Amino acid sequence: MVGKMVRIPDEEVQRLAKEQGPGSVIARVWAQLQAQRAKDRQVFAFRFGPYRVTGPVPDARTEADIVDFGAEFDDEEE
């Protein structure tokens, strides 16, 4: 079950990226955050189930759509 989206604080993303190494998913998330913010975009890291994404704070409808999308893939893996 995917559940709801949870914002991951920058400090946690950076810490996990250092712990898990440069080839890890979370390290790529950190790199994406830095690249997008270098373009002056207000983006954050989010977790929903096993997935990690970056982007602006979603509105309620977008969040529900993303969670539903993730749930479709979650159901396929079972």
C-alpha positions in Angstrom: 0.0 0.0 0.0 1.4 3.4 -1.0 -0.4 5.6 1.4 0.0 9.4 1.4 2.8 11.7 0.3 5.2 12.8 3.0 7.6 15.7 2.6 11.2 14.6 3.3 13.3 17.4 5.1 16.4 18.5 3.2 18.6 17.5 6.1 17.3 13.9 5.9 17.7 13.7 2.1 21.3 15.0 2.4 22.1 12.6 5.3 20.7 9.6 3.5 22.5 10.5 0.3 25.8 10.6 2.1 25.1 7.3 3.9 23.8 5.4 0.8 26.4 6.7 -1.6 26.4 8.6 -4.9 24.7 5.8 -6.9 21.6 5.6 -4.6 18.1 6.7 -5.5 18.2 9.2 -2.6 21.5 10.7 -3.9 19.8 11.2 -7.3 16.9 12.9 -5.5 19.3 15.2 -3.7 21.0 16.0 -7.0 17.6 16.8 -8.7 16.7 19.1 -5.8 20.0 21.0 -6.2 19.7 21.3 -9.9 16.1 22.5 -9.8 16.8 25.0 -7.1 19.8 26.3 -9.0 17.1 27.4 -11.6 15.3 29.2 -8.7 12.5 26.6 -8.5 10.7 26.0 -5.2 10.9 22.2 -5.1 11.0 19.6 -2.3 11.5 15.9 -1.9 8.5 13.6 -1.1 8.1 10.0 -0.2 5.0 7.9 -0.9 5.4 4.2 -0.2 8.7 3.0 -1.8 8.8 6.0 -4.2 10.8 9.2 -3.9 10.0 12.2 -6.1 10.9 15.9 -6.3 8.6 18.8 -7.2 6.6 21.7 -5.9 4.2 21.2 -3.0 1.2 19.5 -4.7 -2.3 20.6 -4.2 -4.8 18.0 -2.9 -5.9 16.8 -6.3 -2.4 16.4 -7.6 -1.3 14.5 -4.5 -4.3 12.2 -4.8 -3.5 11.6 -8.5 0.2 10.8 -7.7 -0.7 8.4 -4.9 -3.3 6.7 -7.1 -0.7 6.4 -9.9 1.8 4.8 -7.4 -0.9 2.5 -6.1 -1.4 1.1 -9.6 2.3 0.1 -9.8 2.1 -1.2 -6.2 -0.8 -3.5 -7.2 1.0 -4.8 -10.3 4.0 -6.0 -8.1 1.8 -8.1 -5.8 
